[in-house]
Amino acid sequence: MGRAIASMIGMVVLAGVLAFNSGAGAQTAAPAENAAPTPDNAILLTIFLKHDQSRPLSELNAQLERQGFYKAFPPAGIEVVSWYVMMGVGQVVTLRLPASRLREVNRIFETTAWGSYRTEFYPTYDYKAIGIANHDKAK
């Protein structure tokens, strides 16, 4: 019970912070900036594209085509690290991009993928070099 209350309080606080910092209105345009990912600004973004399994794949693909998904995604200058089909789920895409372009990628999914997919986004950062260095140091 205590964890549930703590989670609820955390969500309320997060919602308040996001509402306070987000500005008014919906997102409308992608940023003009077209920065390339560098070690000091790059993030990895893993995107789960969960198929609407109540509809046949041909119908989903036709909707993606009508909405211009493959024309818009992936955007120029953003590296596709991996793009897999996960049987029974849909697709999983990992991108490497500058943090400043995160909003642009989000808008592409909002305007071209919704309806065919339910989406989940997991922004991360590359920890490999640090983890290996810590391992080597501990030897």
Accessible surface in RSA format (square Angstrom, percent):
REM  Atomic radii and reference values for relative SASA: ProtOr
REM  Chains: A
REM  Algorithm: Lee & Richards
REM  Probe-radius: 1.40
REM  Slices: 20
REM RES _ NUM      All-atoms   Total-Side   Main-Chain    Non-polar    All polar
REM                ABS   REL    ABS   REL    ABS   REL    ABS   REL    ABS   REL
RES MET A   1   185.80  96.2 138.67  91.8  47.13 112.2 117.18  99.6  68.62  90.9
RES GLY A   2    53.42  65.9   0.00   N/A  53.42  65.9  39.03 107.1  14.39  32.2
RES ARG A   3   211.85  88.9 204.74 104.4   7.11  16.9  79.76 109.0 132.09  80.1
RES ALA A   4    57.00  52.4  46.47  71.7  10.53  23.9  55.16  77.7   1.85   4.9
RES ILE A   5    90.94  51.8  90.08  67.1   0.87   2.1  90.93  65.5   0.01   0.0
RES ALA A   6    63.09  58.0  50.56  78.0  12.53  28.5  54.95  77.4   8.14  21.6
RES SER A   7    65.23  55.1  54.05  72.1  11.18  25.8  30.11  64.1  35.12  49.2
RES MET A   8   112.93  58.5 112.60  74.5   0.33   0.8  95.13  80.9  17.79  23.6
RES ILE A   9   103.43  58.9 101.44  75.6   1.99   4.8 103.40  74.5   0.03   0.1
RES GLY A  10    37.78  46.6   0.00   N/A  37.78  46.6  33.15  91.0   4.63  10.4
RES MET A  11   112.27  58.1 107.08  70.9   5.19  12.4  67.45  57.3  44.82  59.4
RES VAL A  12   102.45  67.4  97.20  88.0   5.25  12.6  99.81  86.7   2.64   7.2
RES VAL A  13    88.99  58.6  82.17  74.4   6.82  16.4  88.05  76.5   0.94   2.6
RES LEU A  14   103.45  57.6 101.10  72.3   2.35   5.9 103.33  72.6   0.12   0.3
RES ALA A  15    58.77  54.0  50.30  77.6   8.48  19.3  55.62  78.3   3.16   8.4
RES GLY A  16    38.55  47.5   0.00   N/A  38.55  47.5  34.17  93.8   4.39   9.8
RES VAL A  17    74.24  48.9  70.42  63.8   3.82   9.2  73.42  63.8   0.82   2.2
RES LEU A  18   103.28  57.5 102.49  73.3   0.79   2.0 103.05  72.4   0.23   0.6
RES ALA A  19    74.52  68.5  50.57  78.0  23.95  54.5  58.00  81.7  16.52  43.8
RES PHE A  20   177.83  89.0 149.40  92.5  28.42  74.0 157.43  95.4  20.40  58.4
RES ASN A  21   106.66  73.6  73.05  70.6  33.60  80.9  29.06  69.9  77.60  75.0
RES SER A  22    83.57  70.6  44.32  59.2  39.24  90.4  43.51  92.7  40.05  56.1
RES GLY A  23    55.62  68.6   0.00   N/A  55.62  68.6  43.22 118.6  12.41  27.8
RES ALA A  24   112.09 103.1  68.72 106.1  43.36  98.6  76.38 107.6  35.71  94.6
RES GLY A  25    76.81  94.7   0.00   N/A  76.81  94.7  40.96 112.4  35.86  80.3
RES ALA A  26    90.43  83.1  58.41  90.1  32.02  72.8  68.85  97.0  21.58  57.2
RES GLN A  27    70.80  39.6  61.42  44.9   9.38  22.3  23.88  50.8  46.92  35.6
RES THR A  28   111.32  79.2  87.40  88.6  23.92  57.0  64.02  86.0  47.30  71.5
RES ALA A  29    62.22  57.2  54.49  84.1   7.73  17.6  60.82  85.6   1.40   3.7
RES ALA A  30    53.76  49.4  31.00  47.8  22.75  51.8  31.00  43.7  22.75  60.3
RES PRO A  31    43.21  31.5  23.93  21.8  19.28  70.1  34.05  28.1   9.16  56.9
RES ALA A  32   111.17 102.2  70.25 108.4  40.92  93.1  81.38 114.6  29.79  78.9
RES GLU A  33    93.10  53.5  79.45  60.1  13.65  32.5  38.72  74.9  54.38  44.4
RES ASN A  34   112.25  77.4  82.89  80.1  29.36  70.7  25.50  61.4  86.74  83.8
RES ALA A  35    29.87  27.5  17.13  26.4  12.74  29.0  28.65  40.3   1.22   3.2
RES ALA A  36    66.11  60.8  56.31  86.9   9.80  22.3  57.96  81.6   8.14  21.6
RES PRO A  37    37.55  27.4  17.77  16.2  19.77  71.9  18.01  14.9  19.54 121.4
RES THR A  38    57.99  41.2  53.42  54.2   4.58  10.9  56.02  75.2   1.97   3.0
RES PRO A  39   145.10 105.8 106.82  97.4  38.28 139.1 117.63  97.1  27.47 170.7
RES ASP A  40   134.81  94.4  95.12  94.7  39.68  93.8  49.45 116.4  85.35  85.1
RES ASN A  41    49.47  34.1  40.78  39.4   8.69  20.9  31.81  76.6  17.66  17.1
RES ALA A  42    28.44  26.2  13.04  20.1  15.40  35.0  13.13  18.5  15.31  40.6
RES ILE A  43    31.21  17.8  29.95  22.3   1.26   3.0  31.21  22.5   0.00   0.0
RES LEU A  44    33.14  18.5  33.14  23.7   0.00   0.0  33.14  23.3   0.00   0.0
RES LEU A  45     0.96   0.5   0.96   0.7   0.00   0.0   0.96   0.7   0.00   0.0
RES THR A  46    30.16  21.4  30.16  30.6   0.00   0.0  16.52  22.2  13.63  20.6
RES ILE A  47     0.00   0.0   0.00   0.0   0.00   0.0   0.00   0.0   0.00   0.0
RES PHE A  48    50.33  25.2  50.33  31.2   0.00   0.0  50.33  30.5   0.00   0.0
RES LEU A  49     0.00   0.0   0.00   0.0   0.00   0.0   0.00   0.0   0.00   0.0
RES LYS A  50    49.74  24.3  49.74  30.5   0.00   0.0  14.38  12.9  35.36  37.7
RES HIS A  51    37.12  20.3  32.99  22.9   4.13  10.6  18.30  18.9  18.83  21.9
RES ASP A  52    43.36  30.4  38.52  38.3   4.85  11.5  16.51  38.9  26.85  26.8
RES GLN A  53   129.25  72.3  92.10  67.3  37.15  88.5  46.37  98.7  82.88  62.9
RES SER A  54    99.38  84.0  57.50  76.7  41.89  96.5  56.22 119.7  43.16  60.5
RES ARG A  55    58.44  24.5  48.60  24.8   9.84  23.4  30.76  42.0  27.68  16.8
RES PRO A  56    83.07  60.5  70.74  64.5  12.34  44.8  82.33  68.0   0.74   4.6
RES LEU A  57   106.45  59.3  97.00  69.4   9.46  23.8  98.16  68.9   8.29  22.3
RES SER A  58    85.27  72.1  70.56  94.2  14.72  33.9  55.43 118.0  29.84  41.8
RES GLU A  59    78.24  44.9  72.68  55.0   5.56  13.2  33.18  64.2  45.06  36.8
RES LEU A  60     4.97   2.8   4.97   3.6   0.00   0.0   4.97   3.5   0.00   0.0
RES ASN A  61    66.72  46.0  62.07  60.0   4.65  11.2  24.39  58.7  42.33  40.9
RES ALA A  62    44.28  40.7  37.54  57.9   6.74  15.3  43.07  60.7   1.21   3.2
RES GLN A  63    22.40  12.5  22.40  16.4   0.00   0.0   2.36   5.0  20.04  15.2
RES LEU A  64     1.02   0.6   1.02   0.7   0.00   0.0   1.02   0.7   0.00   0.0
RES GLU A  65   139.25  79.9 123.72  93.6  15.53  37.0  44.59  86.2  94.66  77.3
RES ARG A  66   174.54  73.3 134.69  68.7  39.85  94.9  79.78 109.0  94.76  57.4
RES GLN A  67    58.15  32.5  38.59  28.2  19.56  46.6  29.54  62.9  28.61  21.7
RES GLY A  68    17.88  22.1   0.00   N/A  17.88  22.1  16.51  45.3   1.37   3.1
RES PHE A  69     0.23   0.1   0.23   0.1   0.00   0.0   0.23   0.1   0.00   0.0
RES TYR A  70   115.64  54.0  94.43  53.7  21.21  55.2  82.11  61.7  33.53  41.3
RES LYS A  71   196.87  96.0 157.05  96.4  39.82  94.8 107.78  97.0  89.09  94.9
RES ALA A  72    33.77  31.0  21.10  32.6  12.67  28.8  30.69  43.2   3.08   8.2
RES PHE A  73     2.66   1.3   0.00   0.0   2.66   6.9   0.35   0.2   2.31   6.6
RES PRO A  74    57.22  41.7  40.46  36.9  16.76  60.9  40.46  33.4  16.76 104.2
RES PRO A  75    13.72  10.0   6.01   5.5   7.71  28.0  11.51   9.5   2.21  13.8
RES ALA A  76    86.02  79.1  65.82 101.6  20.20  46.0  77.27 108.8   8.75  23.2
RES GLY A  77    59.53  73.4   0.00   N/A  59.53  73.4  39.57 108.6  19.96  44.7
RES ILE A  78    12.88   7.3   0.00   0.0  12.88  31.0   0.71   0.5  12.17  33.0
RES GLU A  79    82.05  47.1  72.18  54.6   9.87  23.5  38.65  74.8  43.39  35.4
RES VAL A  80    54.00  35.5  29.53  26.7  24.48  59.0  29.53  25.7  24.48  66.4
RES VAL A  81    66.42  43.7  38.28  34.7  28.14  67.8  40.83  35.5  25.59  69.4
RES SER A  82    28.38  24.0  20.60  27.5   7.78  17.9  19.06  40.6   9.32  13.1
RES TRP A  83    85.53  34.3  56.02  27.1  29.51  69.3  53.10  28.3  32.43  52.6
RES TYR A  84   144.30  67.4 140.61  80.0   3.69   9.6  99.80  75.0  44.50  54.9
RES VAL A  85   107.97  71.0  82.10  74.3  25.87  62.3  82.10  71.3  25.87  70.2
RES MET A  86    79.26  41.0  74.22  49.1   5.04  12.0  64.55  54.9  14.71  19.5
RES MET A  87   176.82  91.6 151.17 100.0  25.65  61.1 114.25  97.1  62.57  82.9
RES GLY A  88    64.97  80.1   0.00   N/A  64.97  80.1  36.79 101.0  28.18  63.1
RES VAL A  89    43.49  28.6  38.64  35.0   4.84  11.7  41.63  36.2   1.85   5.0
RES GLY A  90     0.80   1.0   0.00   N/A   0.80   1.0   0.29   0.8   0.52   1.2
RES GLN A  91    23.51  13.1  23.51  17.2   0.00   0.0   1.08   2.3  22.44  17.0
RES VAL A  92    18.08  11.9  18.07  16.4   0.01   0.0  18.07  15.7   0.01   0.0
RES VAL A  93     0.00   0.0   0.00   0.0   0.00   0.0   0.00   0.0   0.00   0.0
RES THR A  94    21.28  15.1  21.28  21.6   0.00   0.0  11.59  15.6   9.69  14.6
RES LEU A  95     0.00   0.0   0.00   0.0   0.00   0.0   0.00   0.0   0.00   0.0
RES ARG A  96    67.21  28.2  67.21  34.3   0.00   0.0  18.82  25.7  48.39  29.3
RES LEU A  97     0.00   0.0   0.00   0.0   0.00   0.0   0.00   0.0   0.00   0.0
RES PRO A  98     0.31   0.2   0.31   0.3   0.00   0.0   0.31   0.3   0.00   0.0
RES ALA A  99    53.60  49.3  43.34  66.9  10.27  23.4  43.53  61.3  10.07  26.7
RES SER A 100    48.31  40.8  24.98  33.3  23.32  53.7  37.17  79.2  11.13  15.6
RES ARG A 101     5.33   2.2   5.33   2.7   0.00   0.0   0.01   0.0   5.32   3.2
RES LEU A 102    63.54  35.4  63.53  45.4   0.01   0.0  63.53  44.6   0.01   0.0
RES ARG A 103    88.19  37.0  82.22  41.9   5.97  14.2  48.14  65.8  40.05  24.3
RES GLU A 104    23.95  13.8  23.39  17.7   0.56   1.3   4.80   9.3  19.15  15.6
RES VAL A 105     0.00   0.0   0.00   0.0   0.00   0.0   0.00   0.0   0.00   0.0
RES ASN A 106    36.67  25.3  36.20  35.0   0.46   1.1  12.65  30.4  24.02  23.2
RES ARG A 107    54.08  22.7  53.79  27.4   0.29   0.7  10.89  14.9  43.19  26.2
RES ILE A 108    21.23  12.1  19.61  14.6   1.62   3.9  21.04  15.2   0.18   0.5
RES PHE A 109     0.45   0.2   0.45   0.3   0.00   0.0   0.45   0.3   0.00   0.0
RES GLU A 110    48.12  27.6  33.71  25.5  14.41  34.3   7.93  15.3  40.20  32.8
RES THR A 111    78.48  55.8  53.06  53.8  25.42  60.6  49.63  66.7  28.86  43.6
RES THR A 112    12.01   8.5  12.01  12.2   0.00   0.0  12.01  16.1   0.00   0.0
RES ALA A 113     0.00   0.0   0.00   0.0   0.00   0.0   0.00   0.0   0.00   0.0
RES TRP A 114   131.10  52.6 123.34  59.7   7.76  18.2 121.16  64.6   9.94  16.1
RES GLY A 115    40.31  49.7   0.00   N/A  40.31  49.7  28.87  79.2  11.45  25.6
RES SER A 116     0.07   0.1   0.07   0.1   0.00   0.0   0.07   0.1   0.00   0.0
RES TYR A 117     8.83   4.1   2.57   1.5   6.25  16.3   2.08   1.6   6.75   8.3
RES ARG A 118   156.79  65.8 151.88  77.4   4.90  11.7  78.60 107.4  78.19  47.4
RES THR A 119    31.36  22.3   5.84   5.9  25.52  60.8   0.00   0.0  31.36  47.4
RES GLU A 120    56.43  32.4  51.92  39.3   4.50  10.7  29.19  56.5  27.23  22.2
RES PHE A 121    61.99  31.0  40.35  25.0  21.64  56.3  40.35  24.5  21.64  61.9
RES TYR A 122   102.17  47.7 100.77  57.3   1.40   3.6  77.39  58.2  24.77  30.5
RES PRO A 123    79.48  57.9  59.11  53.9  20.38  74.1  59.57  49.2  19.92 123.8
RES THR A 124    64.75  46.1  56.89  57.7   7.85  18.7  58.54  78.6   6.21   9.4
RES TYR A 125   151.36  70.7 138.29  78.7  13.07  34.0  95.88  72.1  55.48  68.4
RES ASP A 126    85.90  60.2  63.25  63.0  22.65  53.5  27.28  64.2  58.62  58.5
RES TYR A 127   110.52  51.6 106.77  60.7   3.75   9.8  79.78  60.0  30.74  37.9
RES LYS A 128   147.69  72.1 134.20  82.3  13.49  32.1  87.92  79.1  59.77  63.7
RES ALA A 129    80.35  73.9  66.46 102.6  13.88  31.6  73.83 104.0   6.52  17.3
RES ILE A 130    91.50  52.1  88.58  66.0   2.92   7.0  91.37  65.8   0.13   0.4
RES GLY A 131    26.26  32.4   0.00   N/A  26.26  32.4  20.22  55.5   6.04  13.5
RES ILE A 132    88.12  50.1  86.46  64.4   1.66   4.0  87.69  63.1   0.42   1.1
RES ALA A 133    57.87  53.2  48.19  74.4   9.68  22.0  54.16  76.3   3.71   9.8
RES ASN A 134    74.92  51.7  69.81  67.5   5.11  12.3  24.21  58.3  50.71  49.0
RES HIS A 135   111.11  60.7 103.60  72.0   7.51  19.2  74.46  76.7  36.65  42.7
RES ASP A 136    77.88  54.6  64.42  64.1  13.46  31.8  27.23  64.1  50.65  50.5
RES LYS A 137   177.75  86.7 147.26  90.4  30.49  72.6 101.67  91.5  76.08  81.0
RES ALA A 138    87.60  80.5  48.56  74.9  39.04  88.8  59.39  83.6  28.21  74.7
RES LYS A 139   179.41  87.5 112.63  69.1  66.77 159.0  98.47  88.6  80.94  86.2
END  Absolute sums over single chains surface
CHAIN  1 A     9551.9       7486.8       2065.1       6275.4       3276.4
END  Absolute sums over all chains
TOTAL          9551.9       7486.8       2065.1       6275.4       3276.4
